[in-house]
Amino acid sequence: MADHKKHESSGSMSSMLDKLKLSDGLHDAKVHLVHQKHKIGKLANLFNKNHRHDEEHEQRCDDKRTSIAEQNRFKSYFPMRAGNHVKWYVDGRDYFWAVSIALEQAKESIYIADWWLSPELFLRRPPYAAQEYRLDKLIKRKAEEGVQIYVCVYKEVEQALTCNSAHTKHALRRLCPKGSPGHGNIHVGRHPDHNVFENFGDMTWYWAHHEKFIVIDYEMAFVGGLDLCFGRWDNHQHPLSDIHPTNVQDEIWPGQDFNNNRVMDFQNVSSWQDNELSKADYGRMPWHDVAMCIQVNCQLVRSSADWSSGILTDHSIQNAYIEIISKAQHYVYIENQFFITATGDQQAPIKNTIGRAIVDAVVRAAKEGRKFRVIVLIPAIPGFAGDLREQAATGTRAIMDYQYKSICRGEHSIFGQCRAAGVDPEKYIFFFNLRSYDRLNKTPAIIKAEKETGISYQQVQRAEAEEIMGEGIHGSYDPEDSEGDEHMRGDKKQKELDEDIKKTMEARKKFEAAMPKEEVHTTSSVAHHAMAGTGEGLKGESWFEEDPESEIKNWVQEELYIHGKLLLVDDRIAICGSSNLNDRSQLGDHDSELSVVMEDTRLIPSTMDGKPFEAGYHAATLRRYLWREHMGLLPPQPHDASQDINATPPSVNPNNDIYDQDESYKFVEDPLSDELWEKWTSQADKNTELFRHLFHADPDDHIRTFDDYDRYLPPRGVKPGHIFDQFMPPEDAREKLSQIKGHLVWFPLRFLEDAEMAEWGLQVNSVTESIYT
């Protein structure tokens, strides 16, 4: 009887399980059909762009969000938050070092949002001695400790951009394969999807997720202009050279991290050791940036909309810029990657009206008889590869054309509108660039070894990158994954790679064996001599007496690329984040952005136009620090930041080292000081003239037409950035270069003013013009 009941019970259980399996199968089939229906249904979105906001429950959500935003300053969804610790970070060395500490401290969660993320990025330098601080290794370590890691990166249009977010996704996901510690703790998402068949009705070709922020344990956040990617690490002296033929331990920018976007864009970034740009022939593009860590009163503002967040358009960043600039009483200071704006509705296709706020602030100051300055630092040329004279650079010239029309060309420009109001804009508004020089450490021994072996130094730098990067830690090849990746190879591809690496290492050994021992020690970089406190300066730098002329070929210059997105006003308020000053970042329904408005509650005694003034500690100390870097009044930085509190998060030390123990701190205290302004402008005059004379650096005010351009630059095919007169006496070059202090140069307002900068055609037309604004 018991056996019968047992058998009956077992049979009923089996029958129940079969039914459950059938039910699950039907459920899965139903889900699959619903998904397919939704994919097909997305085509209807072509005719209903409001499809996320047309149903009753969606409208209720929109109304609630709008109601919240209407109550907050700048119509931001986020209110002002008090009681925060805030630190500023100037340039990549300090920022990345602080991020490495903060990531190590994470106990529960790490959120990272980036336009581009390079898993192989070293957060500390030199990388040879900081292997554990390569970003992917650090993320793997934290995942194995149980920390949940969430990464969101922009999914690029592959035909237009080289950042390869697929590699980012695969490299990070496979750090902790199934069955290993940390499996399931790394989550990576990419957006927007460009699958034509599934998302044609919701395609976003033009706009990007451009935010750069990190949130750790819901307690600490980093926000600013720095992506965790190649090409961003830099220090205050901004070196261009990184040649170490016999001492790989000192290399700073291995592999693709050594980059110059003006010469060549990144190529195949999943193969991180490779670099098509030879360190022996070109300088890197130096990178200036600013970021914050927030643990002052702070308020988040954003650019976000339907495509990026499924919400009604939020352009609270533009609202904040306009309101804060409009109310400025003493100065407006801007560092930004772009400057494209309108003064009204007559400058189509440009729509953001930050330019009108600048005009209004200047005109009001002029009428009230107040000393007032608008100081703007932007790159000399947008960071895209190509000779500006070539057809391929039409898009770059279009951006520059829109910038000039925003600033000073035409009656609706900022300058034009000031003049229309009876105000001379050149007394109030000033534009500058940054520029750096260095000496490539391409010694006679390197040249001799290249000739004797037929092996280029570029092949040697590939071998050095292999050694520095060490053994790859990415997961193995997954044949079921339709999105294959360079470093997820099968056995055959791995064998081919191993053979390639072996040949590269053998070539390096052959090269090193052919290098004669040099008695003279030359430094890898001399860029630090543009900064303060470097003793004898360039006169103390050794070169080879038997071949002094070879030094001339090694001097290089490059624009110091301003990538920060910073606004400082009246030493009281700051905005910093990912937002450029253009329509893409400011309109809300184009690129998505995140910035933070910081208003000081801690006031310090200061001066403004010679009168006593209470300045905000955060805004004032950041401005003083930046201005001293640009004028070369700060000392150069070592690569190791372990003893610098500016390279720590607030959880370690909430303060910045403001370098207030030397006379330069007091010198830059008053932003309207006549003595300071004379120093600022005279140094810009001197630097501009020296870069023009020695390098024929472009763009330049002497270039009004494309014929001028041809006469100004060396013949086409000559490597850009080198000394123009290769027969100049070496001692003359040194003497002139030693006069360059800091990196400040004037922005050439008259560049190509008599030429048509952007021809209407395939690249620039009514369909594509919004891409460039």
Stockholm file with secondary structure:
# STOCKHOLM 1.0

chainA/1-773         MADHKKHESSGSMSSMLDKLKLSDGLHDAKVHLVHQKHKIGKLANLFNKNHRHDEEHEQRCDDKRTSIAEQNRFKSYFPMRAGNHVKWYVDGRDYFWAVSIALEQAKESIYIADWWLSPELFLRRPPYAAQEYRLDKLIKRKAEEGVQIYVCVYKEVEQALTCNSAHTKHALRRLCPKGSPGHGNIHVGRHPDHNVFENFGDMTWYWAHHEKFIVIDYEMAFVGGLDLCFGRWDNHQHPLSDIHPTNVQDEIWPGQDFNNNRVMDFQNVSSWQDNELSKADYGRMPWHDVAMCIQVNCQLVRSSADWSSGILTDHSIQNAYIEIISKAQHYVYIENQFFITATGDQQAPIKNTIGRAIVDAVVRAAKEGRKFRVIVLIPAIPGFAGDLREQAATGTRAIMDYQYKSICRGEHSIFGQCRAAGVDPEKYIFFFNLRSYDRLNKTPAIIKAEKETGISYQQVQRAEAEEIMGEGIHGSYDPEDSEGDEHMRGDKKQKELDEDIKKTMEARKKFEAAMPKEEVHTTSSVAHHAMAGTGEGLKGESWFEEDPESEIKNWVQEELYIHGKLLLVDDRIAICGSSNLNDRSQLGDHDSELSVVMEDTRLIPSTMDGKPFEAGYHAATLRRYLWREHMGLLPPQPHDASQDINATPPSVNPNNDIYDQDESYKFVEDPLSDELWEKWTSQADKNTELFRHLFHADPDDHIRTFDDYDRYLPPRGVKPGHIFDQFMPPEDAREKLSQIKGHLVWFPLRFLEDAEMAEWGLQVNSVTESIYT
#=GR chainA/1-773 SS CHHHHHHHHHHHHHHHHHHHHHHHHHHHHHHHHHHHHHHHHGGGGGSCTTTTSSSHHHHHHHHHHHHHHHTSGGGCSSCCBCSCCEEEEESHHHHHHHHHHHHHHCSSEEEEEESCCCTTCBSSSSGGGCGGGBHHHHHHHHHHTTCEEEEEEECCCTTTCCCCHHHHHHHHHTTSCTTSTTTTCEEEEEESCCCHHHHGGGCCSSCCBCCCEEEETTTEEEEESCCSSTTCCCCTTCCCCCCCTTCGGGCSSCGGGSCCTTTCCCCCTTSTTCCSSCTTTCCCCCEECEEEEECCEEEEEEEECHHHHSSSCEEHHHHHHHHHHHTCSSEEEEECSCBCCCSSSSSTTCCCCHHHHHHHHHHHHHHHTCCCEEEEECCSSCSCCSCTTSGGGHHHHHHHHHHHHHHTSSTTSHHHHHHHTTCCGGGTEEEEEEEEEEECCCCHHHHHHHHHHCCCHHHHHHHHHHHHHCSCCCCCCCTTCSSCCTTSCCHHHHHHHHHHHHHHHHHHHHHHHHSCCCSSCCCSCCGGGGSSCCTTGGGGCCCCTTCGGGGGGGEEEEECEECCCEEEETTTEEEEESCCBSHHHHSSSSSBEEEEEEECSSEEEEEETTEEEEEEHHHHHHHHHHHHHHTTCSCCCCSCCTTCGGGSCTTTCCCCCCCCSSHHHHHTSCTTCHHHHHHHHHHHHHHHHHHHHHHCCSSCTTCCSHHHHHHHSCCTTSCTTBCSCTTSCHHHHHHHHTTCCSSEEECCTTTTTTSCCSCCSSSSSTTTGGGGC
#=GC SS_cons         CHHHHHHHHHHHHHHHHHHHHHHHHHHHHHHHHHHHHHHHHGGGGGSCTTTTSSSHHHHHHHHHHHHHHHTSGGGCSSCCBCSCCEEEEESHHHHHHHHHHHHHHCSSEEEEEESCCCTTCBSSSSGGGCGGGBHHHHHHHHHHTTCEEEEEEECCCTTTCCCCHHHHHHHHHTTSCTTSTTTTCEEEEEESCCCHHHHGGGCCSSCCBCCCEEEETTTEEEEESCCSSTTCCCCTTCCCCCCCTTCGGGCSSCGGGSCCTTTCCCCCTTSTTCCSSCTTTCCCCCEECEEEEECCEEEEEEEECHHHHSSSCEEHHHHHHHHHHHTCSSEEEEECSCBCCCSSSSSTTCCCCHHHHHHHHHHHHHHHTCCCEEEEECCSSCSCCSCTTSGGGHHHHHHHHHHHHHHTSSTTSHHHHHHHTTCCGGGTEEEEEEEEEEECCCCHHHHHHHHHHCCCHHHHHHHHHHHHHCSCCCCCCCTTCSSCCTTSCCHHHHHHHHHHHHHHHHHHHHHHHHSCCCSSCCCSCCGGGGSSCCTTGGGGCCCCTTCGGGGGGGEEEEECEECCCEEEETTTEEEEESCCBSHHHHSSSSSBEEEEEEECSSEEEEEETTEEEEEEHHHHHHHHHHHHHHTTCSCCCCSCCTTCGGGSCTTTCCCCCCCCSSHHHHHTSCTTCHHHHHHHHHHHHHHHHHHHHHHCCSSCTTCCSHHHHHHHSCCTTSCTTBCSCTTSCHHHHHHHHTTCCSSEEECCTTTTTTSCCSCCSSSSSTTTGGGGC
//
